[in-house]
């Protein structure tokens, strides 16, 4: 659990966070969960934290025939964080 907390705290400093159940538990355990969530949301231009389903949808796309013409490409799923 300490490793998970350290990873979430590191990612929070970096800004890019996918909202998993464990991350939500960590946010809820903070002294001011609303402020933590607001801080995370403010770092993502689309104002939304990604979910595991968002990541899975990208993987499904890459594994599907819809991506059959793609070669050597990256699919960045970061809510605009790197903009």
C-alpha positions in Angstrom: 0.0 0.0 0.0 2.9 2.4 0.7 4.1 1.9 -2.8 0.7 2.8 -4.2 0.5 5.9 -2.1 4.0 6.9 -3.2 3.1 6.4 -6.8 -0.2 8.4 -6.5 1.6 11.2 -4.7 4.3 11.2 -7.4 1.7 11.2 -10.2 -0.2 14.0 -8.4 2.9 16.2 -8.5 3.4 15.3 -12.1 -0.3 15.9 -12.8 -1.3 12.9 -14.9 -3.6 10.6 -13.0 -6.1 8.0 -14.1 -9.0 7.8 -11.6 -8.9 4.2 -10.4 -10.7 2.9 -7.3 -7.4 3.0 -5.4 -6.7 6.6 -6.5 -10.3 7.6 -5.4 -9.6 6.0 -2.0 -6.4 8.0 -1.7 -8.2 11.2 -2.6 -11.0 10.5 -0.2 -8.4 10.0 2.6 -6.8 13.4 2.2 -7.7 16.2 4.6 -9.4 18.2 1.8 -10.5 15.7 -0.9 -12.3 18.4 -2.9 -9.2 20.5 -3.1 -7.1 17.5 -4.2 -9.7 16.7 -6.9 -9.9 20.3 -8.0 -6.1 20.4 -8.2 -6.0 17.3 -10.4 -8.8 18.5 -12.6 -7.1 21.9 -13.1 -4.0 20.2 -14.5 -6.0 18.5 -17.3 -7.3 20.9 -20.0 -10.4 18.8 -20.7 -11.3 19.1 -17.0 -11.7 15.4 -16.6 -9.6 12.6 -15.1 -9.3 9.5 -17.2 -10.8 6.3 -16.1 -9.5 2.7 -16.6 -12.3 2.4 -19.2 -10.8 5.4 -21.1 -7.5 3.6 -21.3 -9.2 0.3 -22.2 -11.0 2.0 -25.1 -7.7 3.2 -26.5 -6.3 -0.3 -26.3 -9.4 -1.8 -27.9 -9.0 0.7 -30.7 -5.4 -0.3 -31.3 -6.3 -4.0 -31.3 -9.2 -3.5 -33.7 -9.5 -3.4 -37.4 -10.2 0.3 -37.2 -6.5 0.9 -36.6 -5.2 -1.5 -39.3 -3.6 1.3 -41.3 -1.7 2.7 -38.3 2.0 2.0 -38.1 4.6 3.4 -35.7 2.2 5.8 -33.9 1.5 6.7 -30.4 -2.0 7.1 -28.9 -1.6 9.7 -26.2 -4.4 9.4 -23.6 -3.7 12.1 -21.1 -6.6 14.5 -21.1 -4.5 17.1 -22.8 -1.9 17.2 -20.0 1.0 17.3 -22.4 -0.4 20.2 -24.4 
